[in-house]
């Protein structure tokens, strides 16, 4: 029995979680059998484990940690219904006919996205429609597990430096500011690149990104385990074997 399958007893106190909605939405949408997503209840982060890439023992280690809850993604059948409903919302015409033909048979999701690639306004409408449906499922899932979404801590940017006196050398940006700026530039370039790639290229990019994210999550989880297993300071009293239950 997985963590998400455990029944929530009546009267269970509601727990506040700072949900990362974007990451949670990705987890609910991705129902690939080799991808397993977990919600970290303390931080609201989503941990994604990919079979064949992550440590094979990682699933059991996470399952034993009460701070993680497995996320059940939306089924392919339900997501297929979303495409059907979206097509019915479109005006009759060539695009509607092409989309209806695209979702007939194996590979429906890929063909549906390929057709929309050339129709930016309708593609944006689809993204908004899908996000709305995913939000309904996410909120129902949180409620069923006695979880309440709260606002995530907002990182406050440091105040701009005061104007240096005339003749003074310009101040060097702080390392944190440089990293933030670099991340924003890279994200913008990634979005621009994604718009120019085909579906097969995008699948490869996503697979590699999942690999990088999984390795980073695995390292973070390993550091967490090492911290928990580290010996206590010498000044603390260590209980003897006879004191243990």
N, C-alpha and C positions, 0 to 999 in steps of 0.2 A: 504494500500500500504506500503510495507516494504522499508527500506532505500535503499536496493540494487535495488529495482524496480523503483525508481525515475529516470526520464530521466535526463541526463546531458545536460544542455543548450549549444548550440554552443558558442564557445569563452570562455568557462569556463577555468580559469587559472589552469595550471597543478600544483599539489601539491606534494612535495617531502615527502616520507614516509620511515623511516628506517625499512624495512620489515624484519621480522623474518621468513625466508623462510621455515624452518623446521616446525614451528607451522602453517604457512599458508598452507603448503602442507597437514598436518594432517586434517585441517579444510576442504579443498577441497575434500579430499578422504572420509571423514566420512559423509555419507548422511543419517544416521539414523534419522527418523522423530522426535525423542525426543531430538535431539542434535541441538543446534543453535549456530553458531559461528559469532563473530563480530571482525572487525579489528579496533584497536585503532589508529586513524590517526596521533596522535602526537608521539606516542612511537613505533608504528609498532607491538605492542603485539597483540595477538589473545585472545579474551575473549570467553570462551565456557560456554554456559548455558544449563543445562540438565533439561528437564521437570520432575517434581516430586522430584527434589533435590534442585534446586535453588528457591529463593524467587519468588512466582508467579507474583509479581509486577515488577520483574526485567526487563522483556521484554519491558514494556512500558517506564520504566525509561531510558533504554538504547536507545530506539527509539527516545526519546525526546532529546538525547544528540547528537549534531552535530559532535562530535569527534569520534563517532562510526559509522561504516558502516557494514551492514549485509553481510555475505559471502554466496554466493550460491554454494553449493558443486556440484561436477560433478555427474550427474545422474547415477543411477544403470545401465541403458541401455547403456550409453556410456562406463562405466567401464567394462561392459560385452563384449563390442566390443574389448576392449583392450586385454582381455584374448583370444578372438578368433584370433586376429592378432598375438599375441605372440605365440600361438600354431602353426600357419601357418609358423612362422619363424624357428621352430625346425625341425631337420632332422627327416625323417620318422623312426619310431621305436616304441618300447613299451611305452616310456614316452609320446610321442605325442598322441598315441592312448588312454592312460589312462587319460590324461588331457582332450582330446576331450570328453570322456565319462563322466568325472567328472563335466563338465559344462552343462550337459544335465539335465534340471529340477530344481526344487526348491533346494536351498542350494548349488548352483553352486560355489559361492565364497568360502565357507568354504571347500568344497571338493577339489577345485583347489589348495588352500593353503596346505591342508593336503597331497596331492600328491607330491607337491614340497618340503615338509619338508625333504624328504629323498634324495633329489637331490640338494646339496648345490650349485654347479656351475650354474645350470639352475635357481635356486631360486634367486641367486644374479643377473643373467641376467634379470629376471622378475622385481626385485626391480629397477634396472637401467632403464628398459624400462618404467615402470609405472611412475617413477619420471620424466622422460623426457616428457611424455604425460601430467602429472600434471603441469609441468613448463610452457608448452605451454598455458594451460588453465589459469593459474595464471597471466601470462603476458598479455594475452588478456583481462582478467577481470580488471586488473589494468589500462590498456590503456583505456578501455571503461568508466572507472570512473575518468579519468583525474588524475591518480596517477602515480608517477614515483618512482621506488624503488631506494633508495640510501643506501650506506654502513651504517651499524649500528655502534654505538660507540664501540670501542674496549677497554675492561678493561685491563689496563696495570698492570702487576704483579709488586709488590714492589721489588727493587733491593735486592740481597742477602746480609745478614749482613756481615760485615767485620770479618775477623778471630780474635777471642778473644785472648787476651794475654795468655801465658802459665799459667795454674793453675786456670784460670777463669772458673766460672760455665757456662755451655752451656746456651745460650739464649733460653727463652721460645717462641715458635712460636706465632705469633700474632693470635688473634681470627679469623680474616678474612682468614688468610692462612690455619688455621685448618679447617674452614668451607669449603673452596675450595677443600682441599685435601679429606675431608670426602665425599663431593658431588661426586668427581671423582671416589672414591672407590665404592660408592653406585651405581653409574650409571654402572660401569663395572660389578658389581655383578648382577645388574638387567638384563643386556644384556646376561650374562652367564646363568642366571636362565631362561630367555625367550627361549633360544635355547633348553632347556631341557623339556619344558612344551608342552603339547598337545594343540590343538586348543581350546577346551572347557575351559581348565585352563587359557589359555591366554585371552579368552573373559572375564572371571571373574576378572583377574588382571587389564585388561584395564577398565572395568566398575568401579572398585574401584578407579583406578587412576583418571578417569573422575570425580568421586564423590569428591575426595580430591581437584582436580584442580578447580572444580566448587565452592566448599566452600571457597577456598582461594580467588578466583576471586570475589565472592560475598562480602567477608569481605573487600577486597580492594576497591570495588565500594562503599560500605557503608561508609567507612572512607572518600572517596572522597566527597560523599554527605554531610557528617557531617562537613567537612572542608568548603564546600561552604556555608553551612547554619549557620556557627558560626558567632556570633555578631561581629561588627567592634570594634577596640580598643576604649577606652574611649576618647582618644585624638582626634579621627576623628569626624567630624561633621556629625550628622545623620539628613537626610532631613525629614522635617515634612510631614504630610499627604497632606497638601495643596500644597507642591512642587511636588508631584508625578503627573504624567500624568494620 
